[in-house]
Amino acid sequence: MDYIELVKIYQELEKTTKRLEKTEIVSNFIKKVPTEHLSDIIHLLEGRIFPEWDERNIGFSSRLMIKAISQATGISMKDVESRWSKMGDLGDVAEELTSKKKQSTLFSSKLTVKKVFENIRKLAELEGKGTVDKKISLVAELLTSASPKESRFIARTILEDLRVGIAAGILRDAIAKAFNQEIKKVELAFVLTVDYGEVAKLSKNNELKAVSLKPGKPIKMMLAITASNVDEGFEYLGNPMQCEFKLDGFRIQIHKYKNEIRLFTRRMENVTKQFPDLVKIAKNHIKGDSFILDAEAVSYDKKTKKYLPFQNISQRIKRKYNIEEMAEKFPIELNVFDCIFFNNKSLMNEQLIERRKLIESIIKPETGKIRTTEKLITSDFKEAKRFFKESLEQGTEGI
């Protein structure tokens, strides 16, 4: 498939801010996309190369883009940078300067989606000596072959700033409409795969039922709905209601598969290497051949044993060096509150009360290492309010 066909869709999407119109544009387009290109096309519509859960990133800076535009057009870096300061968008700069190329385009060729996708993907995979020059050459190669309009969207995709207004909800609805699937089924498939490219292919082949949880690969976490008071909580959830202390830590998925533990944040970042202490705790204190647990990791003061604010634990999330030193300085306790998968079985359709029973049976609690969240199951408004007050007195964020 020629890249210009995708560019035409980008241009259509730029012309409207209306959600329904964008959904219609995407739906009509992906209906016609061959299956072998569908996943790549979906990712490019999102303005990405890798699915959301994938750790790889393009990692191409604005400074490198200036060099690539200069190399592709024969225009000095100083002039490219001057245009950027005036226009504020290197995609627009690439479009304008590509139309004024000084370099010969004798060896340029028509761009395909496959070529664009492969060149950009290589940016994340190159390593070793001379990597920067190789990356610049890969981008310059695309810009040399690109038309002005293609250059704009190539630059924006590489800089991860596509600007065509494709939200996840639009992609979900467009996939459902294009392939006659229920929106709820498409959304569930995305929660399990965190990859609309894969979801689109499954939808086209009518294989959404085949989607299942896989330990070792992060899933999209459900977020809480805020209630302003206990009465509102009962109104949302009914009686009885399960209340749990809300802790000021960071959300973490604990995966076990083939005797390997992996840890993922709410944003699906793999932080297994940053938290060897948590890996050890999971191995020693959680029974099961395979599982996916949802937990809150909370830092605490070694002397007082009181929980510390999130700022303390946040210092460990991005840490690459002195990991053991940080683990000693900011120890962490895992507070487990849900089990989504256990011993090769998804528990997503099981009731919370049953999942909680399972958690309590597979976890060996130890203060300062791992426990289940403090909970109360009640139909009594006063009891729930007392529990809420107690949670605040213990320094948590509420229930």
Disulfide bonds with the S-S distance in Angstrom:
none
